[in-house]
């Protein structure tokens, strides 16, 4: 009779297989509960300060909640129907899309150009610190400073008059065709340093072998950048894009401080519109509906960028 090699004989006095399995299960449950105990504060924080407000905001958008009415008056999709017929909402949506597009294209382009120029030069860390400095200030403080830069007697107009170009002086934040570009310049000034630092980190992490091989083969700098650096840098660019897009969607404080007069609604964004309807006009349910739409748009774009990142990682 051939003995089964899989057979396992316990030594005398050893616990049975069932006893050892039960003990291992108890240890596994203990490890699980220990891990949950350590994660409980983080889970509770996310649930209280993220999930609960999202659920409450979604419910509030389906009610008639306002200054003089409570949450118990269900309204269904009435607030969303009001959004669909409100020109002010569409103006805010269009302005937000402009902000999001410009918040990515210009800061990322300028940041990548600066990163390529600064990379490998003497004093690289000093340049990084200088360009990153505006990002260390709050958007509110930056908005206040640039509000006075654009003022009638501010630095820009005074400088133009000093060099004999007083005819170009303007009311930058009070003209509908100038207010948004003026604020976008301020936004770029604050964000470009962050973009440069992130892209510079990505550039320094790239392997040097492909670029050296391309140089040996006679490739030009433009060809190396287009065919080697840019594809290898794509994951970092997607991450920078995500950061830029979210910065564009959440640009409330800068717009509120600088565009407080909102000429012809030209500077009105969804976040500012949501704040105005909720806390100034007192239509909290309607403001909640705006916040839901803003969240859906931001999540959709972020999810699309994440899916693109996942596809690139699988290659």
C-alpha positions as CSV (number, residue, x, y, z in Angstrom):
1,X,0.0,0.0,0.0
2,X,1.4,3.3,-1.1
3,X,1.3,6.1,1.5
4,X,-0.4,9.3,0.4
5,X,2.4,12.0,0.4
6,X,-0.2,14.6,1.3
7,X,-1.0,12.8,4.5
8,X,0.0,14.8,7.6
9,X,0.6,13.0,10.9
10,X,0.4,15.1,14.0
11,X,2.9,14.5,16.8
12,X,1.6,13.1,20.1
13,X,0.0,15.7,22.3
14,X,-0.4,18.3,19.5
15,X,-3.8,20.0,19.0
16,X,-6.1,18.8,16.3
17,X,-6.3,20.3,12.8
18,X,-9.7,21.8,13.7
19,X,-8.4,23.4,16.8
20,X,-5.5,25.0,15.0
21,X,-7.8,26.3,12.2
22,X,-10.2,27.8,14.8
23,X,-7.2,29.4,16.6
24,X,-5.9,30.9,13.3
25,X,-9.4,32.2,12.6
26,X,-9.5,33.9,16.0
27,X,-6.1,35.5,15.3
28,X,-7.3,36.7,11.9
29,X,-10.4,38.3,13.4
30,X,-8.3,39.9,16.1
31,X,-5.9,41.4,13.4
32,X,-9.0,42.6,11.5
33,X,-10.5,44.3,14.5
34,X,-7.2,45.8,15.4
35,X,-6.8,47.2,11.8
36,X,-10.4,48.6,11.9
37,X,-9.7,50.2,15.3
38,X,-6.7,52.1,13.8
39,X,-8.7,53.1,10.7
40,X,-11.8,54.1,12.7
41,X,-10.7,57.7,13.2
42,X,-10.0,58.2,9.5
43,X,-13.2,56.4,8.5
44,X,-15.2,58.5,10.9
45,X,-13.6,61.7,9.7
46,X,-14.4,60.9,6.0
47,X,-18.0,59.9,6.9
48,X,-18.7,63.0,9.0
49,X,-17.0,65.7,7.0
50,X,-17.3,64.2,3.4
51,X,-20.0,61.6,2.9
52,X,-22.6,63.1,5.3
53,X,-22.4,66.6,3.8
54,X,-22.6,65.1,0.3
55,X,-25.7,63.1,1.2
56,X,-27.3,66.0,3.0
57,X,-26.6,68.4,0.1
58,X,-28.1,65.9,-2.4
59,X,-31.3,65.6,-0.2
60,X,-31.5,69.4,0.3
61,X,-31.4,70.0,-3.5
62,X,-34.7,68.0,-3.7
63,X,-36.5,70.2,-1.2
64,X,-37.7,73.8,-1.0
65,X,-35.2,74.7,1.8
66,X,-34.8,78.5,2.0
67,X,-34.8,81.2,4.6
68,X,-38.5,80.8,5.5
69,X,-39.1,77.1,4.6
70,X,-37.7,74.0,6.1
71,X,-36.3,70.7,4.7
72,X,-39.6,68.9,5.1
73,X,-41.1,70.4,1.9
74,X,-40.1,68.0,-0.8
75,X,-39.8,69.6,-4.3
76,X,-38.5,66.8,-6.4
77,X,-36.5,68.0,-9.4
78,X,-37.9,71.5,-9.3
79,X,-34.6,73.1,-8.4
80,X,-32.9,71.3,-11.3
81,X,-35.7,72.4,-13.7
82,X,-35.1,76.0,-12.5
83,X,-31.4,75.6,-13.3
84,X,-32.2,74.4,-16.8
85,X,-34.2,77.5,-17.5
86,X,-31.9,80.1,-15.8
87,X,-29.6,82.0,-18.1
88,X,-27.5,83.0,-15.1
89,X,-26.6,79.4,-14.5
90,X,-25.5,78.8,-18.0
91,X,-23.4,82.0,-17.9
92,X,-21.7,80.7,-14.7
93,X,-21.2,77.2,-16.3
94,X,-19.6,78.7,-19.4
95,X,-17.3,80.9,-17.3
96,X,-16.4,77.9,-15.2
97,X,-15.4,75.9,-18.3
98,X,-13.2,78.8,-19.4
99,X,-11.6,78.9,-16.0
100,X,-11.0,75.1,-16.1
101,X,-9.6,75.1,-19.6
102,X,-7.3,78.1,-19.0
103,X,-6.3,76.8,-15.5
104,X,-4.8,73.7,-17.2
105,X,-3.5,74.9,-20.6
106,X,-1.6,78.0,-19.7
107,X,-0.1,77.1,-16.2
108,X,0.9,73.7,-17.5
109,X,2.4,75.0,-20.7
110,X,4.3,77.8,-18.9
111,X,5.3,75.5,-16.1
112,X,6.6,72.9,-18.5
113,X,8.6,75.5,-20.3
114,X,10.1,76.9,-17.1
115,X,10.9,73.3,-15.9
116,X,12.7,72.6,-19.1
117,X,14.7,75.8,-18.8
118,X,15.6,75.4,-15.1
119,X,16.3,71.7,-15.3
120,X,20.0,70.9,-14.6
121,X,21.1,74.5,-14.4
122,X,23.1,75.9,-11.5
123,X,20.7,77.2,-8.8
124,X,17.8,75.0,-9.8
125,X,16.6,74.8,-6.2
126,X,16.7,78.6,-5.9
127,X,14.6,79.0,-9.0
128,X,12.1,76.4,-7.7
129,X,11.7,78.3,-4.5
130,X,11.2,81.7,-6.3
131,X,8.6,80.4,-8.7
132,X,6.8,78.4,-6.0
133,X,6.6,81.4,-3.6
134,X,3.2,82.8,-4.9
135,X,1.6,79.4,-4.2
136,X,2.4,79.7,-0.5
137,X,0.0,82.6,-0.1
138,X,-3.8,82.1,0.1
139,X,-5.9,82.9,-2.9
140,X,-7.7,85.5,-0.8
141,X,-4.5,87.4,0.0
142,X,-3.4,87.2,-3.6
143,X,-6.8,88.4,-4.8
144,X,-6.7,91.4,-2.5
145,X,-3.2,92.4,-3.6
146,X,-4.0,92.0,-7.3
147,X,-7.3,93.9,-6.9
148,X,-5.2,97.0,-6.0
149,X,-2.7,96.2,-8.7
150,X,-5.5,96.5,-11.2
151,X,-7.1,99.5,-9.6
152,X,-7.4,102.8,-11.4
153,X,-4.4,104.2,-9.6
154,X,-2.7,100.8,-9.2
155,X,0.7,99.6,-10.4
156,X,-0.4,98.7,-14.0
157,X,-2.2,102.0,-14.8
158,X,0.4,104.1,-13.0
159,X,3.2,102.3,-14.9
160,X,1.4,102.8,-18.3
161,X,1.0,106.6,-17.6
162,X,4.6,106.9,-16.5
163,X,5.9,105.6,-19.8
164,X,3.5,107.7,-21.9
165,X,0.9,105.0,-22.5
166,X,-1.8,106.4,-20.4
167,X,-4.3,105.7,-23.2
168,X,-4.0,102.0,-22.5
169,X,-4.9,102.5,-18.8
170,X,-8.2,100.8,-18.1
171,X,-10.7,99.8,-15.5
172,X,-9.5,96.2,-15.6
173,X,-11.9,94.6,-13.2
174,X,-14.9,96.7,-14.2
175,X,-15.1,96.0,-17.9
176,X,-16.9,92.8,-18.9
177,X,-14.3,91.9,-21.6
178,X,-11.3,92.6,-19.3
179,X,-12.4,91.3,-15.9
180,X,-12.0,87.6,-16.6
181,X,-8.7,87.8,-18.4
182,X,-7.3,90.0,-15.6
183,X,-8.3,87.4,-13.0
184,X,-7.0,84.6,-15.1
185,X,-3.6,86.3,-15.2
186,X,-3.6,86.4,-11.4
187,X,-4.6,82.8,-11.2
188,X,-1.8,81.8,-13.6
189,X,0.7,83.9,-11.6
190,X,-0.2,81.9,-8.5
191,X,-0.4,78.4,-10.0
192,X,2.5,78.3,-12.5
193,X,5.1,77.8,-9.8
194,X,3.3,74.6,-8.5
195,X,3.0,73.3,-12.1
196,X,6.7,74.0,-12.7
197,X,7.8,72.2,-9.5
198,X,5.6,69.1,-10.2
199,X,6.8,68.9,-13.8
200,X,10.4,69.4,-12.8
201,X,10.2,66.5,-10.4
202,X,8.7,64.4,-13.2
203,X,11.5,65.5,-15.6
204,X,14.2,64.6,-13.1
205,X,12.7,61.2,-12.6
206,X,12.9,60.3,-16.3
207,X,15.5,57.7,-17.3
208,X,18.4,59.3,-19.2
209,X,19.3,56.3,-21.3
210,X,16.6,56.8,-24.0
211,X,17.6,60.5,-24.4
212,X,21.3,59.7,-24.6
213,X,20.7,57.1,-27.2
214,X,18.6,59.5,-29.3
215,X,21.4,62.1,-29.2
216,X,23.8,59.5,-30.4
217,X,21.4,58.7,-33.3
218,X,21.4,62.4,-34.2
219,X,17.9,63.4,-32.9
220,X,17.3,67.1,-32.4
221,X,16.1,68.6,-29.2
222,X,12.6,69.0,-30.6
223,X,12.5,65.4,-31.6
224,X,13.8,64.2,-28.3
225,X,11.2,66.3,-26.5
226,X,8.3,65.2,-28.8
227,X,9.1,61.5,-29.1
228,X,10.8,60.7,-25.8
229,X,10.3,63.2,-23.0
230,X,6.6,64.0,-23.6
231,X,5.4,60.4,-23.7
232,X,7.5,59.5,-20.6
233,X,6.2,62.6,-18.9
234,X,2.5,61.8,-19.7
235,X,1.6,60.3,-16.2
236,X,2.9,63.5,-14.5
237,X,1.1,65.7,-17.0
238,X,-2.2,63.9,-16.3
239,X,-1.6,64.4,-12.6
240,X,-0.9,68.1,-13.2
241,X,-4.0,68.3,-15.3
242,X,-6.1,66.8,-12.5
243,X,-4.7,69.3,-10.0
244,X,-5.2,72.2,-12.4
245,X,-8.8,71.2,-13.3
246,X,-9.7,70.9,-9.6
247,X,-8.1,74.3,-9.0
248,X,-10.2,75.8,-11.7
249,X,-13.4,74.4,-10.3
250,X,-12.7,75.5,-6.8
251,X,-11.5,79.0,-7.7
252,X,-14.0,80.7,-5.4
253,X,-12.0,83.0,-3.2
254,X,-9.9,84.6,-5.9
255,X,-13.0,85.3,-8.1
256,X,-15.0,86.5,-5.2
257,X,-12.4,88.9,-4.0
258,X,-11.4,90.3,-7.4
259,X,-14.7,90.1,-9.2
260,X,-17.0,91.3,-6.5
261,X,-18.9,93.6,-8.9
262,X,-19.4,90.9,-11.6
263,X,-19.8,93.2,-14.7
264,X,-22.6,91.6,-16.8
265,X,-22.0,88.3,-15.0
266,X,-18.8,87.9,-17.0
267,X,-16.8,86.7,-14.0
268,X,-19.6,84.6,-12.4
269,X,-18.5,81.0,-11.9
270,X,-20.5,78.0,-10.6
271,X,-18.9,78.1,-7.1
272,X,-19.6,81.9,-6.8
273,X,-23.1,81.4,-8.1
274,X,-23.7,78.6,-5.6
275,X,-22.5,80.8,-2.7
276,X,-24.6,83.8,-3.9
277,X,-27.8,81.8,-4.2
278,X,-27.3,80.0,-0.9
279,X,-25.9,82.6,1.5
280,X,-26.8,85.9,0.0
281,X,-30.2,85.2,-1.6
282,X,-31.1,82.5,1.0
283,X,-32.2,79.9,-1.6
284,X,-30.3,77.1,0.1
285,X,-32.0,74.2,-1.8
286,X,-31.3,75.9,-5.2
287,X,-27.7,76.5,-4.1
288,X,-27.5,72.8,-3.2
289,X,-28.6,71.9,-6.7
290,X,-25.9,74.1,-8.2
291,X,-23.4,72.4,-5.9
292,X,-24.6,68.9,-7.0
293,X,-24.2,69.8,-10.7
294,X,-20.7,71.3,-10.0
295,X,-19.7,68.1,-8.2
296,X,-20.9,65.9,-11.0
297,X,-19.0,67.9,-13.7
298,X,-15.8,67.9,-11.6
299,X,-16.1,64.2,-10.8
300,X,-16.7,63.3,-14.4
301,X,-13.6,65.1,-15.6
302,X,-11.5,63.7,-12.7
303,X,-12.8,60.2,-13.5
304,X,-12.0,60.6,-17.2
305,X,-8.5,61.7,-16.3
306,X,-8.1,58.8,-13.9
307,X,-9.3,56.3,-16.6
308,X,-6.7,57.8,-19.0
309,X,-4.0,57.4,-16.4
310,X,-5.0,53.8,-15.8
311,X,-4.8,53.0,-19.5
312,X,-1.3,54.6,-19.8
313,X,-0.2,52.6,-16.7
314,X,-1.2,49.3,-18.4
315,X,0.9,50.0,-21.5
